[in-house]
Amino acid sequence: MKTPQLKPMTRHILSAVACMSLALPGASFAEDMATEASAADAGSSDTVVIAGSKIAEAARSAVSQSSLSARSAQSEVSDDFVRNFTAPAADFSQIIQMAPAMYSYSANGPGLGDTKTYFRGFADGDYSILFDGIPFQDTNSPSHHSWAFFPAPFVGGAVIDRSPGSAATIGPANFGGSINLLSRNLEANRRITGTASVSSWNTVLAGVEYESGQFGTDGASNLLFNAHDLKSDGYQTHNTQHRQAFSAKYQYAFTPDTVLTLFGSYITVHANTPNVKGATRADIALHGDNYLLSADPTKANYYAYNFYHVNTDFEYAGLSSNLGNGWKLDDKAYTYYYHNQQNYPGATVPTTTANSAANNTGTDKLNGYRTYGNILRLSQESSFGTLRTGLWSEVADTNRYQIPSNPLTWVDSALPNFHETFKTTLLQPFVEYEFALTKDLKITPGVKYSSYKQDLTQFADNGKTVGSLNGAASIGHVATYHAVLPSIDIHYMLQPNWSAYAQYATGDEIPPTNVFDVKNANVVALPSSIKSKTFQIGSVWKSDQFTLDVDAYHIKFDNAYSSTTDTAGNTSFFANGSSVTQGVEAESTIVLGKGFDLYMNATYGSAKYSDTSKWVQNAPSDTETLGLTYKQGNWNAGWFTKRVGKMYNDNGAIHEAITINPFIISNLFFNYSLPGKTGDILKNGKIQLGINNLFDKHNIVGVTPAGKTSSAPAPGDQLTLLPARSVSLSLTMDF
């Protein structure tokens, strides 16, 4: 059977990706994809052509690498890594955790909890996360939830920028950097794929995927549909998880130069996860490393009193077009929804169902928002260089509350601990111009204007937050934040396979909405956005046998906010000093031969407060990743080990209070392909054996001290530990 030609859909896909990547410095991912696809169309299976140089296996087989056109410290995580070297239940945190400087962990097992990722001393909320170039985040602060929106079956790779990026890099918190998750690539041929997986802790995943292949006139249409159901008891006692997820992606090429992309997804998560995510030293010593919740209804950690129900959806319609005369347009209209209904008990459990203040020891909590936005990008390329300009606009409506409730009945009190609604309006226009001084030397100055407006309404409560408001039902206030964010970078192609760059970039992050969570919401002086200034130099090399990316960085950034209240009860907020994070990073893939490739990355640096020279918490002194992959015949295997160096946790305002010793995360995967024959119903298949935490490490990776006056280990300290070794066996069949 003759394979259909890919030309219409290939051009269409590359056009969409190229326009999308205007949000990223250098549009590097699109350019490398385009050259690789061109080589494939030309019939080459052994080489890809990048910037005029033949690059063989090193670039093609790298699970993570930078691009020759990158203008900042970037890593592009491949779809191959997602499909072959992550756990079946994985979320996006596992996709990026082996990249330079990145680290994350889920105490309940991979993909079985709400996991946070750290890099360069920045925590979640200090950087932006995007999907196909569209930022998504909580509205009260720009944080993220790995168990919502985008599990691994929805994701086809990621582009990580460990800097604020250029002026054209949009996002609500490019203060620390950005992570752009990519949707799955569409394929030329039709298939139906069934997946079944069983893993440790009674983890079962069943999924189905339908890829239409190219269909319609000239193969102009393509559809990918994915659905899966995940159930797990979890590693931690009674921390059960149930995830149901669906996504669909459709593309239609009106012409080879104009493409429509539609994407939609829906996820629901039910979890018996507590509000306090770790057990105490005393409980762990008594019950074991995996202790979290109990089956005793007289205890506050009874699993039935602790639960989440999270619903999310995410949709966009994107139009990309080559307008002629060097002009290109990309426009995405989008909406997403987050509804997190959480219930958890207090320190004691009532003995009666009577709805009284004494019995309402639990909390009924909601964080819900609906966001609408549009991202318009225009570019124009001429002999002088490339203009990139556009506008990101977004409006979000939010409803948040915490209400005292009886955990035996979940009947709420009349007054909440707090309740607020607000509308957030965001505008980010940007412009940059990439001057082509010579064929190989380019300089790109640019500027972005960041504007936020929050219209807040806070309702009278029981005194825990704003209080009675002197008898008023609610109080309204408006908060506005503005920032001008310049950037400039220089990019030079020293050789067709060797580039270098230097960058200065600025980022910002606005205060969380809880600046108004003071008595009578009486804030007389709002703080400004906190800012970061990043200086970077780097170089990218790609040869026939290896790739190498190296960068050095120096970032000065404002710390989080502090507040003071005067004798009249007026509260003011201000940025609490500054910090500096600096260091070096390197990433490389080496072709060893006989099907073996070696992947390595390493970082060394520091993140310290400027006034005390003490370390920022959760900022390791070094990280290292060592990966060995094998591809030969029907076999595909990968072993990846991440080492995270010494770091510290704070005890309130006390820095370097708790030492977290180095730990490693090591994962091993074996994949065996089951090729079908022409005419068979079965087209292809794959059996995967995966082992996460291969060496069964149980390190303490986080400590919340029980007391605020002493940092000595105490029975009441809340601990976060690595989960035990987990094993998964998966079968995937293509029909």
C-alpha positions in Angstrom: 0.0 0.0 0.0 1.5 3.3 -1.0 2.1 5.8 1.8 0.2 9.1 1.3 2.3 12.1 0.6 2.7 14.4 3.6 3.3 17.7 1.8 0.0 19.4 2.4 -0.2 18.5 6.1 3.5 18.9 6.7 3.5 22.4 5.4 0.3 23.1 7.4 1.8 21.7 10.7 5.1 23.5 10.3 3.3 26.8 9.5 1.3 26.4 12.7 4.3 25.6 14.8 6.4 28.3 13.3 3.8 31.0 14.1 3.3 29.5 17.6 7.0 29.7 18.3 7.0 33.4 17.8 6.3 33.4 21.5 9.7 31.8 22.1 13.1 33.3 21.5 14.4 32.5 18.1 11.5 30.4 16.9 14.0 27.7 17.2 11.8 24.7 17.6 9.9 25.4 14.5 13.0 26.0 12.4 14.6 22.7 13.5 11.3 20.9 12.9 11.0 22.4 9.5 14.5 21.4 8.4 14.1 17.9 9.8 10.8 17.5 7.9 12.3 18.8 4.7 15.1 16.2 5.0 12.5 13.5 5.6 10.5 14.7 2.5 13.6 14.5 0.5 14.0 10.9 1.4 16.9 11.2 3.8 16.6 8.8 6.8 20.1 9.2 8.2 20.7 12.9 8.4 18.8 16.1 9.1 20.0 19.4 7.8 20.2 22.3 10.3 21.6 25.6 9.3 23.2 24.1 6.2 25.2 21.4 8.1 24.5 17.7 8.1 23.8 16.6 11.6 23.3 12.8 12.2 22.2 10.7 15.1 23.2 13.0 17.9 20.6 15.7 17.1 18.0 13.2 16.0 18.2 10.9 19.1 18.7 13.6 21.8 15.9 13.4 24.4 16.6 17.0 25.3 18.7 19.6 23.5 19.0 23.3 22.6 18.7 24.7 19.2 21.3 26.4 17.0 18.9 29.4 16.7 18.2 29.7 20.4 18.8 33.1 21.8 18.6 32.1 25.5 19.1 29.0 27.6 16.6 26.5 26.2 16.0 22.8 26.3 13.6 21.0 23.9 12.3 17.8 25.4 11.4 15.3 22.6 8.1 13.5 22.0 10.2 10.3 22.0 11.1 10.9 25.7 7.4 11.4 26.6 6.2 8.3 24.7 9.0 5.9 25.8 10.6 7.1 29.0 7.8 8.4 31.3 5.4 6.4 33.5 2.0 5.6 32.0 0.3 7.8 34.7 2.8 10.7 34.3 1.8 14.3 34.3 3.8 17.2 32.7 6.2 17.5 35.8 7.7 14.1 34.9 8.2 15.2 31.3 10.5 18.0 32.3 12.2 16.8 35.4 15.3 15.4 33.7 16.1 18.6 31.8 18.9 20.9 33.1 18.3 22.5 36.5 14.8 21.1 36.7 13.6 18.8 39.5 10.3 17.6 40.9 8.9 14.7 42.9 5.5 13.3 43.8 5.3 11.8 47.3 2.4 9.6 46.2 4.0 8.2 43.1 4.6 9.5 39.5 1.5 11.3 38.2 -0.4 10.6 41.4 -0.5 14.0 43.0 -0.2 17.7 42.5 3.5 18.1 41.9 5.7 21.2 41.8 8.8 21.8 39.7 11.8 24.0 40.7 14.8 25.4 38.8 17.5 28.0 39.4 16.0 28.8 42.8 12.5 29.6 41.3 9.4 27.8 42.6 6.1 27.2 40.8 4.4 30.5 40.5 7.7 32.3 39.7 7.6 31.1 36.0 5.0 30.7 33.3 3.7 27.5 31.9 2.1 27.5 28.4 0.4 24.9 26.2 0.9 25.5 22.4 2.0 29.0 23.3 -1.0 29.8 25.5 -0.3 30.6 29.2 -2.5 29.0 31.8 -2.3 29.6 35.6 -4.3 30.2 38.8 -5.8 33.7 39.0 -5.0 34.4 42.7 -1.3 33.8 42.0 0.3 32.4 38.8 0.8 28.9 40.1 0.0 25.6 38.4 -1.4 22.1 39.2 0.3 19.2 37.5 -2.7 16.8 38.1 -5.0 19.1 36.1 -5.1 20.2 32.5 -2.3 18.3 30.8 -1.3 14.7 31.6 1.4 13.0 29.5 -1.0 11.5 26.9 -1.9 15.0 25.9 1.7 16.3 25.5 4.1 15.9 22.6 7.2 17.4 24.1 8.2 20.7 25.8 10.4 23.8 25.2 11.9 25.1 28.4 13.3 28.6 28.5 15.3 29.2 31.7 15.0 33.0 31.4 12.3 35.7 30.9 12.8 35.3 27.2 12.6 38.0 24.6 10.0 40.8 24.4 7.9 38.4 22.3 7.8 35.8 25.1 4.4 36.3 26.7 3.3 35.0 30.1 2.1 36.1 33.5 5.3 35.2 35.4 8.3 35.2 33.0 10.0 36.5 36.2 11.9 33.1 36.3 11.3 31.6 32.9 8.8 29.7 30.9 7.8 26.1 30.1 5.9 25.6 26.8 4.1 22.3 26.6 3.4 21.1 23.1 0.4 19.2 21.8 0.8 15.9 20.1 1.9 15.8 16.5 -0.6 14.6 13.9 0.3 11.7 11.7 -0.2 10.8 8.0 -1.9 7.4 8.5 -5.0 6.3 10.2 -4.8 4.2 13.4 -6.8 3.2 16.5 -4.6 2.6 19.5 -5.6 0.8 22.7 -3.5 1.1 25.9 -3.7 -1.0 29.1 -1.3 -0.5 32.0 -1.0 -1.9 35.5 1.4 -0.5 38.1 2.3 -0.6 41.7 -0.3 0.3 44.3 -3.2 -1.0 42.3 -2.6 1.6 39.6 -4.6 0.8 36.5 -4.8 2.9 33.3 -6.9 2.1 30.3 -6.9 4.4 27.2 -7.9 4.7 23.6 -6.6 6.9 20.9 -7.9 7.6 17.4 -5.7 9.2 14.7 -7.6 9.8 11.5 -4.6 10.3 9.3 -5.0 12.8 6.4 -8.4 12.8 5.0 -10.7 15.0 2.8 -9.8 16.8 -0.3 -6.0 16.7 -0.8 -5.6 15.3 2.7 -6.3 18.7 4.2 -7.9 17.4 7.4 -6.5 15.5 10.4 -8.0 14.5 13.8 -6.4 13.1 16.9 -8.6 11.9 19.8 -7.4 10.6 23.1 -9.2 9.4 26.2 -8.0 7.5 29.3 -9.1 6.5 32.8 -6.7 6.2 35.7 -7.3 4.7 39.1 -4.8 4.2 41.9 -4.5 3.6 45.6 -1.4 5.7 45.6 1.9 5.0 47.5 0.7 6.9 50.6 -1.9 5.3 52.7 -5.5 6.0 51.5 -4.3 8.8 49.1 -6.4 7.4 46.3 -6.6 9.0 42.8 -9.1 8.7 40.0 -8.4 10.7 36.8 -10.6 10.7 33.7 -9.3 12.7 30.7 -10.2 13.4 27.1 -8.6 15.6 24.4 -9.0 16.2 20.7 -7.0 18.1 18.2 -8.2 18.9 14.6 -6.3 20.7 11.8 -7.6 21.8 8.5 -5.4 23.4 5.7 -7.5 25.8 3.7 -4.4 26.2 1.5 -0.8 25.3 2.1 -0.3 28.7 3.6 -3.5 29.0 5.8 -4.2 26.5 8.6 -6.9 26.2 11.2 -6.2 24.3 14.5 -8.8 23.3 17.0 -8.0 21.8 20.4 -10.2 20.8 23.3 -9.7 18.8 26.5 -11.5 17.9 29.7 -10.2 16.3 32.9 -11.8 15.4 36.1 -9.8 14.3 39.2 -11.2 12.7 42.4 -8.6 12.3 45.1 -8.5 11.5 48.8 -5.6 13.9 49.3 -5.4 15.9 52.5 -4.8 19.7 52.8 -1.6 18.9 54.7 0.4 16.9 52.2 2.9 15.2 54.5 2.8 13.2 57.7 4.8 14.1 60.9 8.1 12.6 61.9 6.3 10.8 64.8 3.7 9.2 62.6 6.2 8.1 60.0 8.4 6.6 62.7 5.4 4.7 64.0 3.6 3.7 60.8 6.2 3.8 58.0 7.4 6.0 55.2 4.1 5.8 53.3 1.8 6.9 56.1 -0.5 9.8 55.4 -4.2 9.1 56.0 -6.0 6.6 58.3 -9.2 4.5 58.2 -10.2 5.6 61.7 -13.2 8.0 61.5 -12.4 9.4 65.0 -9.2 10.9 63.6 -8.8 14.1 61.6 -6.7 12.2 59.0 -9.5 9.8 58.2 -9.5 9.5 54.4 -13.2 10.2 54.0 -12.8 13.6 55.5 -10.1 14.6 53.0 -10.9 14.9 49.4 -10.5 16.9 46.2 -12.8 17.1 43.2 -11.1 19.0 40.4 -12.6 19.7 36.9 -10.8 21.4 34.2 -11.2 22.1 30.5 -9.0 23.9 27.9 -10.0 24.9 24.4 -8.4 27.0 21.6 -9.0 27.9 18.0 -5.8 28.9 16.1 -5.4 30.4 12.7 -2.0 30.7 11.1 -1.4 32.1 7.7 1.5 33.2 5.4 0.2 36.5 4.1 2.9 37.1 1.6 5.7 39.7 1.2 7.3 38.2 4.3 4.2 38.7 6.6 2.9 35.9 8.8 0.0 35.9 11.1 -0.9 33.6 14.0 -4.0 34.2 16.1 -5.3 32.0 19.0 -8.6 32.5 20.8 -8.9 30.4 23.9 -10.7 29.6 27.1 -10.0 27.4 30.1 -11.8 26.5 33.3 -10.6 25.3 36.7 -13.0 24.2 39.5 -11.2 22.8 42.5 -13.7 21.8 45.3 -11.7 20.7 48.3 -12.9 19.5 51.7 -10.7 18.9 54.7 -11.1 18.6 58.5 -9.5 20.6 61.3 -7.4 19.3 64.2 -10.4 17.6 65.9 -13.4 15.7 64.7 -16.8 16.5 66.2 -18.8 13.8 67.9 -22.2 15.1 66.7 -23.7 16.2 63.4 -25.3 19.3 65.0 -24.4 22.3 62.8 -22.8 24.5 65.5 -19.7 26.6 65.5 -18.0 24.1 67.9 -18.7 21.3 65.5 -17.7 23.1 62.3 -14.1 22.1 62.5 -13.7 21.3 58.8 -13.3 23.6 55.8 -15.3 23.6 52.6 -13.0 25.3 50.0 -13.4 26.4 46.4 -11.0 27.9 43.9 -12.8 28.3 40.6 -12.2 30.5 37.5 -13.1 30.8 33.9 -10.5 32.5 31.6 -11.0 33.9 28.1 -8.1 35.2 26.0 -6.6 35.9 22.6 -3.0 35.9 21.4 -2.3 37.8 18.2 1.1 37.6 16.6 2.4 39.2 13.5 5.9 38.9 11.9 7.5 40.3 8.8 10.7 39.1 7.4 12.8 41.2 5.0 16.4 41.6 4.0 16.9 43.9 6.9 15.7 41.4 9.5 12.5 40.2 11.2 9.8 42.3 12.9 7.7 40.5 15.6 4.8 42.2 17.3 1.5 41.3 18.8 -0.9 41.5 21.7 -1.9 39.0 24.5 -5.2 39.9 26.0 -7.1 38.0 28.7 -10.1 38.3 31.1 -10.7 35.9 34.0 -13.6 35.6 36.4 -12.8 34.0 39.8 -14.8 32.8 42.8 -12.9 31.6 45.9 -14.0 30.8 49.4 -13.3 28.8 52.6 -16.3 28.1 54.8 -16.3 26.3 58.2 -18.1 23.0 57.9 -19.0 19.9 59.9 -16.8 17.1 58.4 -19.5 14.5 59.4 -22.2 16.2 57.2 -20.4 19.0 55.3 -23.1 21.4 56.3 -21.5 24.9 56.1 -21.6 27.7 58.6 -23.4 31.0 57.7 -20.2 33.0 57.5 -17.0 32.0 55.7 -13.4 32.2 56.8 -13.1 34.3 53.6 -15.0 34.7 50.3 -14.0 36.8 47.3 -14.8 37.2 43.7 -12.8 39.2 41.2 -12.2 39.9 37.5 -8.7 40.1 36.2 -7.9 41.9 32.9 -4.5 41.4 31.4 -2.9 43.1 28.4 0.6 42.5 27.1 1.5 44.2 23.8 5.0 43.5 22.6 7.4 44.4 19.7 10.9 43.4 18.8 13.0 43.6 15.8 15.7 41.1 14.8 18.3 43.1 12.9 20.3 41.0 10.4 23.6 42.8 10.6 25.2 40.0 8.5 24.0 36.6 7.4 25.3 35.2 10.6 25.1 38.0 13.1 21.7 39.2 14.5 20.8 41.6 17.3 17.3 41.8 18.6 16.1 44.6 20.9 12.5 44.6 22.1 10.0 45.8 24.7 6.9 44.4 26.3 4.3 46.3 28.3 2.6 44.3 31.0 -0.7 45.6 32.4 -3.0 44.0 35.0 -6.3 45.2 36.5 -8.1 43.3 39.3 -11.6 44.3 40.3 -12.1 42.6 43.6 -15.2 42.1 45.9 -14.6 40.7 49.4 -17.5 39.6 51.5 -17.9 39.9 55.2 -16.6 36.9 57.1 -16.3 35.5 60.6 -13.2 37.5 61.4 -10.5 35.2 60.0 -9.7 37.5 57.1 -11.4 40.8 56.5 -13.9 40.6 59.4 -17.4 42.2 59.6 -16.6 45.2 57.4 -18.4 47.4 59.9 -21.8 45.9 58.9 -21.4 46.1 55.2 -22.1 42.9 53.1 -19.0 43.4 51.0 -16.2 45.8 50.0 -14.8 46.4 46.6 -11.4 47.6 45.5 -9.4 47.9 42.3 -5.7 47.0 42.0 -3.7 47.9 38.9 -0.1 46.9 38.1 2.1 48.0 35.2 5.6 47.2 34.0 7.8 48.0 31.0 10.0 45.0 30.3 12.9 45.6 27.8 15.1 42.9 26.3 18.0 42.6 24.0 20.0 39.7 22.6 22.8 39.0 20.2 23.0 35.7 18.2 26.0 34.7 16.1 26.5 31.6 13.9 30.2 30.9 14.3 29.9 27.9 12.0 27.0 26.2 10.3 26.9 23.8 13.3 28.0 26.2 16.1 26.2 29.2 17.5 26.6 31.6 20.4 24.3 34.1 22.1 24.2 36.8 24.8 21.0 38.1 26.4 19.7 40.7 28.7 16.0 40.2 29.7 13.6 41.4 32.3 10.6 39.7 33.8 7.8 40.6 36.3 5.3 38.9 38.6 2.3 40.7 40.2 1.4 40.3 43.9 -1.1 37.6 44.9 -4.7 38.7 45.6 -4.2 37.9 49.3 -2.6 41.3 49.7 -6.2 42.3 50.5 -6.7 39.6 53.1 -6.3 41.9 56.0 -8.8 43.4 58.5 -11.4 45.4 56.6 -9.3 44.9 53.4 -7.6 48.1 54.5 -4.6 48.3 52.3 -3.3 51.8 51.9 -0.2 51.1 49.7 -0.1 48.4 47.2 3.3 47.0 46.2 4.6 47.1 42.7 5.2 44.0 40.6 8.4 42.3 41.6 11.0 42.3 38.9 13.9 40.2 37.7 16.9 41.1 35.5 18.7 38.3 33.7 22.1 38.3 32.0 23.1 35.1 30.1 25.7 33.9 27.6 25.6 30.6 25.9 26.7 28.4 23.0 25.2 25.5 21.1 27.2 22.9 19.1 26.0 20.0 17.0 28.3 17.6 15.3 28.0 14.2 13.7 28.6 12.4 17.0 27.4 14.8 19.8 25.4 17.8 20.8 26.6 20.3 23.4 24.8 23.3 25.0 26.5 25.5 27.6 25.3 28.7 29.3 26.2 30.9 32.2 23.7 33.2 33.9 23.4 35.9 36.5 19.9 36.9 37.7 18.9 39.6 40.2 15.4 39.3 41.4 13.0 40.8 44.0 11.9 38.5 46.9 8.3 37.9 47.9 6.2 40.4 49.8 6.2 41.5 53.4 3.6 43.8 55.1 3.4 46.3 58.0 0.3 47.6 59.8 0.4 51.0 61.5 -1.4 51.9 64.7 -4.5 53.0 62.7 -4.8 49.5 61.2 -3.6 50.5 57.8 -1.6 47.8 56.0 1.2 48.4 53.5 3.0 45.8 51.4 6.5 45.9 49.9 9.0 43.6 48.2 11.2 42.0 50.8 14.7 42.8 49.5 16.4 41.0 46.6 18.3 37.8 45.7 20.8 36.7 43.2 20.9 33.4 41.4 23.9 32.6 39.2 25.7 29.6 37.8 26.6 27.5 34.7 24.6 24.8 32.9 25.6 22.2 30.3 23.7 19.6 28.3 25.0 17.0 25.9 24.1 13.9 23.9 26.9 11.6 22.7 26.4 8.8 20.1 28.3 5.8 21.5 27.4 3.5 18.6 25.7 0.0 18.4 22.4 1.7 19.2 23.6 3.4 22.4 23.4 7.1 23.2 24.6 8.9 26.3 22.7 11.9 27.6 24.2 14.2 30.3 23.4 17.5 31.8 24.8 19.4 34.9 24.2 22.6 36.7 26.3 24.4 39.3 25.4 27.6 41.0 23.8 29.4 43.9 20.7 31.4 44.8 21.2 33.6 47.8 19.5 36.6 49.5 21.5 39.8 48.9 21.4 41.1 52.5 22.4 37.9 54.3 24.0 35.7 51.7 21.9 32.8 52.9 20.4 30.4 50.4 17.0 30.7 48.9 15.0 27.6 49.9 14.6 24.7 47.5 17.6 25.9 45.5 20.2 23.1 45.2 23.8 23.9 44.7 24.0 21.5 41.8 22.0 19.1 39.7 23.2 16.3 37.4 21.4 14.0 35.0 22.9 10.9 33.4 20.9 9.0 30.8 21.7 6.0 28.7 19.4 5.0 25.8 19.4 2.0 23.5 17.6 1.6 20.2 18.2 -1.5 18.1 15.7 -3.5 16.1 12.5 -4.0 18.1 14.2 -2.9 21.4 14.2 0.6 22.9 15.4 1.2 26.4 16.4 4.2 28.6 17.8 4.7 32.0 17.8 8.2 33.5 19.1 9.3 36.8 18.7 12.8 38.3 20.9 13.9 41.2 19.7 16.9 43.2 22.4 18.5 45.4 22.3 19.9 48.9 19.6 22.6 49.6 17.7 24.2 52.4 14.2 24.7 53.7 13.1 27.8 55.7 11.5 27.9 59.1 9.2 30.9 58.6 11.5 33.9 58.3 14.6 31.8 59.3 16.6 31.0 56.2 18.8 27.9 55.9 16.8 26.4 58.8 16.6 22.9 57.5 19.3 21.1 55.5 18.0 18.8 52.7 20.7 16.3 51.8 21.4 15.3 48.2 19.0 12.8 46.6 18.6 10.9 43.3 15.6 10.0 41.2 16.4 7.1 38.9 14.0 5.6 36.3 14.4 2.7 33.9 12.3 1.8 30.9 12.3 -1.2 28.5 10.2 -1.0 25.3 9.7 -3.9 22.9 7.9 -3.2 19.6 5.4 -5.7 18.0 5.4 -4.9 14.3 2.5 -6.0 12.3 2.5 -7.3 8.8 0.9 -5.8 5.7 -2.8 -6.8 5.7 -2.8 -7.6 9.4 -5.5 -6.0 11.6 -2.7 -5.3 14.1 -0.4 -2.6 12.6 2.0 -2.1 15.5 2.2 -2.8 19.2 4.5 -2.1 22.2 5.2 -3.7 25.5 6.7 -1.4 28.1 8.2 -2.3 31.5 8.9 0.8 33.6 10.6 1.2 36.9 10.5 4.5 38.7 12.8 5.2 41.7 14.9 2.2 40.6 17.1 2.2 43.7 14.1 2.5 46.1 15.3 5.7 47.7 13.2 7.2 50.6 15.0 10.5 51.1 13.5 13.4 52.9 13.0 16.0 50.2 11.0 18.6 52.2 10.5 19.6 55.8 7.9 22.0 57.3 9.1 22.6 60.9 6.6 22.1 63.7 7.8 25.2 65.6 8.9 28.7 64.6 11.6 29.1 67.2 13.7 26.0 66.7 15.0 24.2 63.7 16.0 21.1 65.5 14.2 17.9 64.3 10.9 17.6 66.2 8.2 14.9 66.3 5.6 17.3 64.8 7.7 18.3 61.7 5.8 17.6 58.5 7.9 15.6 56.1 7.9 15.0 52.3 9.6 11.8 51.2 10.4 10.2 47.9 7.9 7.4 47.1 9.1 3.9 47.0 10.1 2.0 43.9 7.2 1.5 41.5 6.9 -0.9 38.6 4.6 -0.6 35.6 3.7 -2.9 32.7 1.9 -1.5 29.7 0.6 -2.9 26.4 -0.2 -0.7 23.5 -1.8 -2.0 20.3 -2.3 -0.1 17.0 -5.1 -1.3 14.7 
